Amino acid sequence: MKFETFKAGRWQQRFQYKSFEPVPVNREWTWEDPTINTLLEAANRALGELNAFSLIVPDIDLFIQMHVIKEAQTSSRIEGTQTGIDEALMPEEQIQPEKRDDWREVRNYISGINSAIAELANLPLSNRLLKQTHATLMQGVRGEHKQPGEFRTSQNWIGGSSVADAVFIPPHPDGVPELMGDLEKFWHNDEITVPHLVRVAISHYQFETIHPFLDGNGRIGRLMIPLYLVCKGLLAKPSLYLSDFFERNRGNYYDALMRVRASNDMIHWVRFFLSGVAETATKGRDVFRQILALRTEVEHAVLGLGKRTPNARQVLNLLYRRPIISAGDIEEELGVSTPTSNALIRDLMRLGVLVEITGQRRSRSYAFDRYLTMFVS
């Protein structure tokens, strides 16, 4: 199928509405547009540079966890949650009661990402894996009664209050299993020569068009991207997440998806997607460089703490995973006494590593502010 002659699907008349029935995507794809080749080359180069950092940085998993938290917070924010990245790092009891529903959605997303990535060691990217992740995403939050972990059996819609005024109506539920089966075959079809980044671009469009779940489709569809890249060996670690790019270009993102459905314009969508991969991978590479420079600086600084240096280095490793902590966290993680924990906090504050962020006399929290800032911008 050539992008230039692609027909995205057809509108099917239902009782009181028309649903969009997309064509299957498990086929050969070609294009004449030379811009796609140029963007594909740039995206692959940037992705390779990002992946190189994940292979050479010691203890890379310490830093990957912050990428996961950032992705969970940003992807959930696209769907309307109001949890900040600092709040995502805090325990539930420190979250204002009226914000805890949003907080739980973000924490579920973190659990879903971590579980899905771990499961890739045993199970390739598949509908089964997406369903498992969706069940985790929906557990105990808004949407928990909307068939968690199962493809929908009723009609859904995007925008508006009902099918009568919807912006877009995905395919009828009867066609969802077959369309998702076709998409899964597309991921693993070795008989076609479609570059992986083009394949995952088409896959994200197709997933969001099918909208196979009653809720959580945006988050699962965005998570599918790093799952595909890790599954296919383009990334050794899940270090690329496009939610930040999609959110900063939200209008263009939704417009590009709709242009495929309305005008068969797959070229515009693939260009947009590849630009996002290149920009996000480059930004991720730069963050890793900043992390390495900061790590070298703070490791050198704690060498002057004498016999407390080993404990201080353990606290630093904790901070790379959880840059907001309390004295109790240090006691629990390191197995040290309260006086020792407080002494370590004082040392790290004096060295400019930690700052106190609550302004309280009791139950204080401290942030590795210079590190946290890298994931806020």
ROFIRO-445568 format. One record per residue (C-alpha): residue in one letter; x, y negated, z. Coordinates in steps of 0.1 Angstrom, whole numbers, padded with zeros to 4 digits, always signed. Example, Ala and Ser with C-alpha at 12.3 -4.5 7.8 and 13.67 -1.06 7.14 Angstrom:
ROFIRO-445568
A+0123+0045+0078;S+0137+0011+0071;
This chain:
ROFIRO-445568
M+0000+0000+0000;K+0014-0034-0010;F+0009-0063+0014;E+0000-0084-0016;T-0030-0062-0026;F-0040-0050+0009;K-0077-0049+0018;A-0081-0050+0056;G-0115-0034+0058;R-0152-0041+0054;W-0180-0055+0074;Q-0206-0029+0082;Q-0242-0039+0089;R-0255-0026+0122;F-0289-0031+0138;Q-0283-0068+0149;Y-0247-0074+0139;K-0219-0065+0116;S-0189-0047+0128;F-0155-0048+0111;E-0143-0014+0100;P-0105-0015+0093;V-0089+0008+0068;P-0064+0034+0081;V-0028+0024+0083;N-0009+0057+0081;R+0005+0052+0047;E+0035+0038+0028;W+0038+0000+0029;T+0057-0022+0005;W+0059-0059-0002;E+0074-0083-0027;D+0077-0113-0004;P+0115-0119+0001;T+0108-0139+0033;I+0098-0107+0051;N+0132-0091+0043;T+0150-0121+0056;L+0130-0122+0088;L+0133-0085+0092;E+0171-0088+0090;A+0172-0116+0116;A+0149-0097+0140;N+0169-0065+0137;R+0201-0084+0144;A+0187-0101+0174;L+0172-0069+0187;G+0206-0052+0183;E+0223-0079+0203;L+0198-0077+0231;N+0201-0039+0232;A+0239-0042+0234;F+0236-0061+0266;S+0213-0034+0281;L+0240-0009+0273;I+0270-0028+0288;V+0256-0046+0318;P+0262-0027+0350;D+0231-0018+0370;I+0209-0030+0342;D+0178-0016+0358;L+0181-0042+0386;F+0174-0069+0360;I+0150-0050+0338;Q+0125-0050+0367;M+0123-0088+0366;H+0116-0086+0329;V+0088-0062+0337;I+0074-0086+0364;K+0076-0116+0340;E+0058-0096+0313;A+0030-0085+0336;Q+0025-0120+0349;T+0025-0136+0314;S+0004-0109+0296;S-0022-0111+0324;R-0022-0149+0322;I-0032-0147+0285;E-0063-0128+0298;G-0071-0155+0323;T-0054-0146+0355;Q-0039-0173+0376;T-0010-0155+0394;G+0024-0173+0392;I+0056-0152+0389;D+0065-0162+0425;E+0032-0149+0437;A+0036-0117+0417;L+0067-0110+0438;M+0050-0115+0471;P+0031-0089+0492;E-0006-0090+0491;E-0010-0103+0527;Q+0009-0135+0516;I-0016-0142+0487;Q-0046-0164+0493;P-0077-0143+0495;E-0094-0160+0466;K-0064-0151+0444;R-0059-0115+0453;D-0080-0101+0425;D-0057-0117+0400;W-0027-0106+0420;R-0039-0070+0419;E-0043-0071+0381;V-0007-0082+0377;R+0006-0056+0402;N-0014-0029+0383;Y+0002-0040+0351;I+0037-0037+0367;S+0028-0002+0378;G+0014+0006+0344;I+0046-0006+0326;N+0069+0013+0349;S+0049+0045+0347;A+0046+0044+0310;I+0083+0038+0304;A+0092+0066+0328;E+0067+0089+0311;L+0084+0083+0277;A+0111+0108+0289;N+0085+0135+0287;L+0058+0122+0264;P+0062+0102+0232;L+0042+0071+0225;S+0007+0085+0221;N-0030+0078+0227;R-0026+0100+0258;L+0001+0077+0272;L-0019+0046+0264;K-0050+0061+0281;Q-0029+0069+0312;T-0015+0034+0313;H-0050+0019+0308;A-0063+0039+0338;T-0035+0024+0360;L-0043-0011+0347;M-0079-0009+0356;Q-0076+0008+0390;G-0094-0012+0417;V-0098-0044+0397;R-0123-0062+0374;G-0130-0037+0346;E-0126-0006+0369;H-0161+0005+0358;K-0155+0001+0321;Q-0143+0036+0312;P-0107+0033+0326;G-0084+0056+0307;E-0109+0064+0280;F-0117+0050+0246;R-0150+0031+0245;T-0183+0047+0237;S-0202+0015+0233;Q-0198-0016+0211;N-0176-0045+0224;W-0168-0079+0210;I-0143-0107+0212;G-0154-0143+0221;G-0190-0154+0228;S-0214-0140+0253;S-0228-0112+0231;V-0226-0097+0196;A-0250-0124+0185;D-0224-0152+0189;A-0191-0132+0189;V-0160-0145+0172;F-0151-0109+0161;I-0168-0076+0165;P-0145-0045+0163;P-0154-0012+0147;H-0184+0008+0159;P-0174+0032+0188;D-0181+0063+0166;G-0151+0054+0145;V-0126+0046+0173;P-0112+0082+0178;E-0105+0087+0141;L-0089+0052+0138;M-0067+0057+0169;G-0057+0092+0157;D-0046+0076+0124;L-0026+0050+0143;E-0008+0076+0164;K+0001+0095+0132;F+0015+0063+0117;W+0039+0059+0147;H+0055+0093+0141;N+0051+0098+0103;D+0087+0105+0091;E+0075+0110+0055;I+0071+0072+0049;T+0099+0047+0048;V+0084+0018+0067;P+0110-0001+0089;H+0102+0002+0126;L+0096-0035+0132;V+0072-0037+0103;R+0055-0005+0115;V+0050-0019+0151;A+0038-0052+0137;I+0011-0034+0117;S+0004-0012+0147;H-0002-0041+0170;Y-0026-0057+0145;Q-0045-0024+0140;F-0047-0017+0178;E-0061-0052+0185;T-0086-0048+0156;I-0098-0014+0168;H-0100-0027+0203;P-0104+0009+0216;F-0110+0001+0253;L-0139-0018+0268;D-0114-0040+0287;G-0076-0045+0288;N-0070-0042+0251;G-0047-0073+0249;R-0024-0061+0277;I-0022-0025+0264;G-0017-0037+0228;R+0012-0059+0239;L+0027-0032+0261;M+0026-0008+0231;I+0053-0029+0214;P+0082-0022+0239;L+0069+0014+0243;Y+0073+0019+0206;L+0108+0003+0205;V+0120+0025+0234;C+0104+0056+0220;K+0121+0051+0186;G+0155+0043+0201;L+0156+0007+0190;L+0160-0003+0226;A+0177+0018+0253;K+0158-0002+0280;P+0124-0020+0279;S+0140-0054+0276;L+0118-0071+0249;Y+0083-0084+0257;L+0064-0106+0233;S+0037-0119+0257;D+0057-0151+0264;F+0060-0158+0226;F+0023-0150+0220;E+0012-0172+0249;R+0033-0202+0238;N+0019-0198+0203;R-0016-0186+0214;G-0036-0204+0187;N-0012-0192+0159;Y-0013-0157+0174;Y-0050-0153+0173;D-0052-0171+0139;A-0026-0147+0124;L-0046-0117+0135;M-0079-0131+0122;R-0063-0140+0089;V-0056-0103+0082;R-0092-0094+0089;A-0108-0124+0071;S-0084-0129+0042;N-0063-0097+0040;D-0032-0117+0048;M-0009-0091+0063;I+0021-0111+0051;H+0014-0140+0073;W+0009-0117+0104;V+0041-0098+0097;R+0061-0130+0093;F+0047-0143+0126;F+0055-0111+0144;L+0091-0108+0131;S+0097-0144+0140;G+0085-0136+0175;V+0108-0106+0178;A+0138-0126+0167;E+0131-0155+0190;T+0123-0134+0220;A+0153-0111+0216;T+0176-0140+0213;K+0162-0156+0244;G+0165-0123+0262;R+0201-0120+0252;D+0208-0155+0265;V+0191-0147+0298;F+0214-0116+0302;R+0244-0138+0296;Q+0232-0163+0323;I+0226-0134+0347;L+0261-0120+0342;A+0276-0155+0348;L+0255-0160+0379;R+0263-0125+0392;T+0300-0131+0388;E+0298-0164+0407;V+0277-0151+0436;E+0297-0118+0439;H+0329-0140+0442;A+0312-0162+0468;V+0302-0134+0492;L+0338-0120+0492;G+0345-0147+0518;L+0321-0132+0543;G+0346-0107+0556;K+0331-0076+0572;R+0296-0088+0562;T+0305-0087+0525;P+0293-0051+0519;N+0259-0059+0534;A+0257-0092+0515;R+0263-0073+0482;Q+0235-0049+0490;V+0212-0079+0496;L+0222-0093+0462;N+0212-0061+0446;L+0179-0063+0463;L+0175-0099+0451;Y+0180-0090+0415;R+0149-0067+0417;R+0130-0089+0442;P+0142-0125+0442;I+0117-0135+0470;I+0124-0117+0502;S+0119-0119+0540;A+0142-0110+0569;G+0120-0079+0574;D+0127-0068+0538;I+0164-0069+0544;E+0160-0049+0577;E+0139-0023+0559;E+0160-0020+0527;L+0194-0020+0544;G+0185-0004+0577;V+0200-0032+0597;S+0190-0050+0629;T+0170-0083+0630;P+0201-0103+0642;T+0222-0089+0613;S+0194-0096+0588;N+0191-0132+0600;A+0229-0137+0599;L+0230-0125+0563;I+0202-0149+0554;R+0221-0178+0570;D+0253-0168+0551;L+0235-0166+0518;M+0217-0200+0524;R+0250-0216+0533;L+0265-0202+0500;G+0235-0216+0480;V+0222-0182+0471;L+0190-0183+0491;V+0166-0212+0498;E+0137-0211+0523;I+0104-0216+0504;T+0076-0214+0530;G+0085-0243+0554;Q+0073-0222+0583;R+0090-0213+0616;R+0077-0177+0614;S+0072-0153+0586;R+0096-0171+0564;S+0103-0162+0528;Y+0135-0169+0509;A+0141-0172+0472;F+0171-0165+0450;D+0161-0197+0432;R+0188-0199+0405;Y+0180-0164+0394;L+0142-0167+0396;T+0143-0199+0375;M+0157-0179+0345;F+0124-0161+0343;V+0101-0191+0349;S+0111-0212+0320;
